[in-house]
Each structure stands twice: as C-alpha cells, then as structure tokens.
Amino acid sequence: MDWSPQEMMIVAAAREIADGDVVFVGMRLPIVAYGVARLTHAPNAVGLFECGIVRAEPAAATLHTMGDPANQLGAAWCTGTCNLLGMMQAGRVDVGFIGGAEIDRFGNINSSYIGDFRAPAVKLPGSGGAADIAAQSRRLVAIMNHEKRRLVPRVDYVTSPGWLSGGASRRAAGLARGGPAAVITDLAVLRPADAEGALCLASWHPGATPEIVRERTGWPLRPLPDAGETPPPTAAELDALRRIDKEGFWRR
C-alpha cells in the first residue's frame, strides 16, 4: 500500500463531507480531511474552525493548529467562537468532527475522566466545544484509533452525547437533531445500524479484517448487511491530501 493508516483515516473522514456542507472542522485530522474534501468531491463545502475562523477554501500552508496565521490569511470571516457556536445552535452546521479518549456502542464520547469522576484514575482535557458539536450538528463524525480500551461498552463519563442509551433516549433528553453518523478509526468505519443507534461495522480498511476489528472492539460488533472493505484512497484523494499536508505533519 502506498498510503499510511493516518492517510486512510483522513480520506475516509473527507468522504463524510458532502458538497455544500457546512463543516465544523475540529482539531487534528479533520483539518486535513476538510481540505481533501474541498479539493476533490466537495468544492462548495465551508469550513468552520472553533477559534472563530470561517473558510471557503483550504489554507495555502500546512496548519498545525486551527488558529495558525495561515488559517486566518484569506479566510472568509475571522470572528469569535460564540458566533460559530451560535450558527451551530441555529442548525446551520451539517457535519461536525470530534475525537476523544473513549467511545461506546451508542457513540457517546468521553474526553473528561477515566474511572469515577469523583476520584478519577486519569483526568483528561475535557470538552472544549465537543459537547456542543455532538449535541447540535446535524451529523456527528468521530475520529480515533481503534483500541479495545477506547471502544468500550459504556464510557466512564459522557462528555459528548451520542445516542445516549439508544433508541429514543437522545430525543427524550431534548436533543432534537443530529447524532453519530460515523466513527472513523485506523482500522474501520462504524455506523449506527437502526433506530437503536448501536454502532456496527460498515467497512474495514485495506490490510485489516473483520476479525481484527472485532478483537479490538469492546462490545460484540455486528457487521452491517452490506459491510465490505473500505475503498482505498484514489490518486486524486492522495494528491489532494499531500497538497494540504505538504510537510507530512498529519499523515505520518
């Protein structure tokens, strides 16, 4: 294979962006995924960066953080976080990207505490804007490495709500829209299967197998009826990725 697992993750994430989507980009790999989508199949996608930047095209230089000067140069709008969160609250964000330390079978994400929050074994960085993105985007996409300690039956703490306990529980909690649409890992793509909202195996990346994915998942992972291998990155996607991440900072 002439691409890395990181590059496969970025390309898989980029494919979740449709043309014309308003995208709450998030940190790390989604920065690159937005650029790849914009240069390939989604030329009219708009990127919102939590620090208050709105872009209608990728930055000209590699971004190490969303607040880099290169992201401000040529931006459509440089404003504040509150304005962008207000757009999300108004229902104007089509897809939001976040990560986390743990995710469970209903797509709830923990980036706060490992263990009992009153005396945690590990204190994590916390939400930032992740809870808002998970609650208010029309679609939520999570990106993380595929390890059994990360994909758990139930997170220790719900920082960012997914389908909560499944079924109608998210709507009953007052979250009128959105919910997890996909989880992109270095091994696979998971998607909710039905009205229950439990995550299932949608595809496994080239070089992985369903057995490897199941072994590294903390709950019995069912395959979707049409599950198969993730299409490998195309030449156009790899070219776009390497134009966005010229230094190889994110794709190594």
C-alpha positions as CSV (number, residue, x, y, z in Angstrom):
1,M,0.0,0.0,0.0
2,D,1.4,3.4,-0.9
3,W,-0.5,5.2,1.9
4,S,-0.4,5.2,5.7
5,P,-3.2,4.3,8.2
6,Q,-3.4,8.0,9.0
7,E,-3.9,8.9,5.3
8,M,-6.7,6.2,5.1
9,M,-8.4,7.8,8.1
10,I,-8.2,11.3,6.6
11,V,-9.6,10.2,3.3
12,A,-12.4,8.2,5.0
13,A,-13.3,11.3,7.0
14,A,-13.2,13.5,4.0
15,R,-15.7,11.2,2.3
16,E,-18.2,12.1,5.1
17,I,-18.3,15.7,3.8
18,A,-20.9,16.3,1.0
19,D,-20.7,19.1,-1.5
20,G,-22.2,22.2,0.0
21,D,-21.9,21.0,3.6
22,V,-21.1,23.5,6.4
23,V,-18.5,21.6,8.4
24,F,-17.4,22.2,12.0
25,V,-13.9,21.1,11.4
26,G,-12.4,20.2,14.8
27,M,-8.7,19.7,15.6
28,R,-6.0,17.4,14.1
29,L,-7.0,15.1,11.2
30,P,-10.3,16.8,10.4
31,I,-8.3,19.9,9.4
32,V,-6.8,17.9,6.6
33,A,-10.0,16.0,5.8
34,Y,-11.8,19.2,5.2
35,G,-9.1,20.3,2.7
36,V,-9.1,17.0,0.9
37,A,-12.9,17.1,0.5
38,R,-12.8,20.7,-0.7
39,L,-10.2,19.8,-3.4
40,T,-11.9,16.7,-4.6
41,H,-15.7,15.9,-4.4
42,A,-16.9,18.8,-2.2
43,P,-15.8,22.1,-3.8
44,N,-18.6,24.1,-2.2
45,A,-18.0,22.9,1.4
46,V,-17.5,25.6,4.0
47,G,-15.2,25.1,7.0
48,L,-15.9,26.5,10.5
49,F,-13.0,26.4,12.9
50,E,-13.8,26.6,16.6
51,C,-11.4,29.5,17.2
52,G,-13.7,31.7,15.1
53,I,-12.4,31.3,11.5
54,V,-14.6,30.5,8.5
55,R,-13.0,29.4,5.3
56,A,-14.4,28.7,1.8
57,E,-11.2,27.1,0.7
58,P,-8.3,25.3,2.3
59,A,-5.4,27.3,3.7
60,A,-2.4,27.7,1.5
61,A,0.1,26.3,4.1
62,T,0.1,23.3,6.4
63,L,-2.0,24.0,9.5
64,H,-0.6,22.7,12.8
65,T,-3.4,24.3,14.8
66,M,-6.7,25.8,13.7
67,G,-5.5,29.2,14.9
68,D,-2.4,29.4,12.8
69,P,-1.8,32.6,10.8
70,A,-2.1,30.7,7.6
71,N,-5.7,29.8,8.5
72,Q,-6.5,33.5,9.1
73,L,-4.9,34.6,5.8
74,G,-7.6,34.5,3.1
75,A,-10.4,33.5,5.5
76,A,-13.9,34.4,4.6
77,W,-14.6,35.6,8.1
78,C,-12.5,35.9,11.3
79,T,-14.8,36.3,14.2
80,G,-15.3,34.6,17.6
81,T,-16.2,31.2,18.9
82,C,-19.6,32.4,20.2
83,N,-20.7,33.4,16.7
84,L,-19.8,30.0,15.3
85,L,-21.5,28.1,18.1
86,G,-24.5,30.3,17.5
87,M,-24.6,29.1,13.9
88,M,-24.5,25.5,15.1
89,Q,-27.3,26.1,17.7
90,A,-29.4,27.6,14.8
91,G,-29.0,24.3,12.9
92,R,-26.7,25.6,10.2
93,V,-23.9,23.0,10.7
94,D,-24.3,19.9,8.6
95,V,-21.4,17.8,10.0
96,G,-19.2,18.2,13.0
97,F,-15.9,16.3,13.7
98,I,-14.6,15.4,17.1
99,G,-12.3,12.9,18.8
100,G,-12.0,11.6,22.4
101,A,-10.4,9.1,24.7
102,E,-13.3,6.7,24.7
103,I,-16.4,6.0,22.7
104,D,-19.1,3.4,23.4
105,R,-21.5,1.3,21.3
106,F,-24.0,4.2,21.2
107,G,-21.5,6.8,20.1
108,N,-21.2,8.6,23.4
109,I,-17.7,10.1,23.8
110,N,-15.6,10.6,26.8
111,S,-12.8,13.2,26.9
112,S,-13.1,14.1,30.6
113,Y,-12.4,11.3,33.1
114,I,-11.2,7.7,33.2
115,G,-12.7,6.0,36.2
116,D,-15.1,7.5,38.7
117,F,-15.2,11.3,38.0
118,R,-15.2,12.0,41.8
119,A,-11.7,10.3,42.1
120,P,-10.6,9.6,38.5
121,A,-7.7,7.4,37.6
122,V,-6.9,9.9,34.8
123,K,-8.2,13.4,34.3
124,L,-8.5,14.3,30.6
125,P,-8.6,17.7,28.9
126,G,-12.4,17.9,28.9
127,S,-14.9,19.1,26.3
128,G,-13.9,22.3,24.7
129,G,-16.6,22.7,22.1
130,A,-17.0,18.9,21.7
131,A,-20.3,18.7,23.7
132,D,-21.8,21.5,21.6
133,I,-20.7,19.8,18.3
134,A,-22.1,16.5,19.4
135,A,-25.4,17.9,20.6
136,Q,-26.1,20.4,17.8
137,S,-24.5,19.3,14.5
138,R,-26.9,17.6,12.0
139,R,-24.4,14.7,11.7
140,L,-21.5,13.8,14.1
141,V,-18.3,12.1,12.9
142,A,-15.8,10.8,15.5
143,I,-12.2,10.0,14.7
144,M,-10.0,7.9,16.9
145,N,-7.5,5.0,16.9
146,H,-9.1,1.6,17.2
147,E,-8.2,0.0,20.5
148,K,-10.2,-2.0,23.0
149,R,-9.5,0.4,25.8
150,R,-11.0,3.2,23.6
151,L,-14.0,1.4,22.1
152,V,-15.8,0.4,25.3
153,P,-19.2,-1.0,26.1
154,R,-20.0,2.1,28.1
155,V,-17.9,5.3,28.6
156,D,-16.9,6.2,32.1
157,Y,-18.2,9.7,31.6
158,V,-20.4,11.2,28.8
159,T,-18.6,14.4,27.7
160,S,-20.2,14.5,24.2
161,P,-23.6,12.8,23.8
162,G,-24.2,10.2,21.1
163,W,-27.4,8.1,21.1
164,L,-27.1,8.1,24.9
165,S,-28.7,4.7,25.9
166,G,-30.1,4.1,22.4
167,G,-33.5,4.3,20.8
168,A,-35.4,7.5,21.6
169,S,-33.2,8.5,24.6
170,R,-31.3,11.2,22.7
171,R,-34.5,12.9,21.6
172,A,-36.1,12.4,25.0
173,A,-33.1,14.3,26.5
174,G,-34.0,17.3,24.4
175,L,-31.5,16.9,21.6
176,A,-33.9,17.4,18.7
177,R,-31.4,16.8,15.9
178,G,-28.2,15.1,15.0
179,G,-26.4,12.1,16.4
180,P,-23.4,10.0,15.4
181,A,-23.3,9.2,11.7
182,A,-19.9,7.5,11.6
183,V,-16.8,6.6,13.6
184,I,-13.6,6.6,11.6
185,T,-10.7,4.6,13.0
186,D,-7.4,3.4,11.7
187,L,-9.0,0.0,11.1
188,A,-12.6,0.6,10.0
189,V,-15.7,2.7,9.6
190,L,-18.5,2.1,12.1
191,R,-22.1,3.4,11.6
192,P,-25.3,3.2,13.6
193,A,-27.4,0.4,12.2
194,D,-31.0,1.1,13.1
195,A,-33.3,3.1,15.3
196,E,-31.5,1.7,18.4
197,G,-28.3,3.6,17.3
198,A,-25.8,0.9,18.2
199,L,-22.6,1.2,16.2
200,C,-21.9,-1.6,13.7
201,L,-19.1,-2.5,11.3
202,A,-19.7,-0.7,8.0
203,S,-16.3,-1.3,6.4
204,W,-12.8,-2.4,7.3
205,H,-9.7,-0.7,5.8
206,P,-7.4,-2.4,3.4
207,G,-4.9,-4.5,5.4
208,A,-7.4,-5.1,8.2
209,T,-10.0,-7.8,8.5
210,P,-13.4,-8.0,10.3
211,E,-11.8,-10.4,12.8
212,I,-9.1,-7.9,13.7
213,V,-11.6,-5.1,14.1
214,R,-13.9,-7.2,16.3
215,E,-10.9,-8.3,18.5
216,R,-10.1,-4.6,19.2
217,T,-13.7,-3.5,19.9
218,G,-15.0,-3.7,23.5
219,W,-18.5,-4.8,22.6
220,P,-19.8,-7.6,20.2
221,L,-19.6,-5.7,16.9
222,R,-22.2,-6.7,14.3
223,P,-21.5,-6.1,10.6
224,L,-24.0,-4.2,8.5
225,P,-25.6,-6.3,5.8
226,D,-23.5,-4.6,3.1
227,A,-20.3,-4.4,5.0
228,G,-17.1,-4.7,3.0
229,E,-13.6,-3.3,2.5
230,T,-13.2,0.4,2.6
231,P,-12.4,1.7,-0.9
232,P,-8.7,2.6,-0.9
233,P,-7.6,6.2,-1.4
234,T,-7.8,7.3,-5.0
235,A,-4.9,9.0,-6.8
236,A,-6.9,12.3,-6.7
237,E,-7.5,12.0,-2.9
238,L,-3.9,11.3,-2.1
239,D,-2.8,14.1,-4.3
240,A,-5.1,16.5,-2.5
241,L,-4.0,15.2,0.9
242,R,-0.4,15.8,0.1
243,R,-1.2,19.3,-1.2
244,I,-2.9,20.1,2.1
245,D,-0.3,18.5,4.3
246,K,2.8,19.4,2.4
247,E,5.1,18.7,5.3
248,G,3.6,15.3,6.2
249,F,2.9,16.6,9.7
250,W,-0.6,14.9,10.0
251,R,-0.3,11.9,7.6
252,R,2.8,10.2,9.0
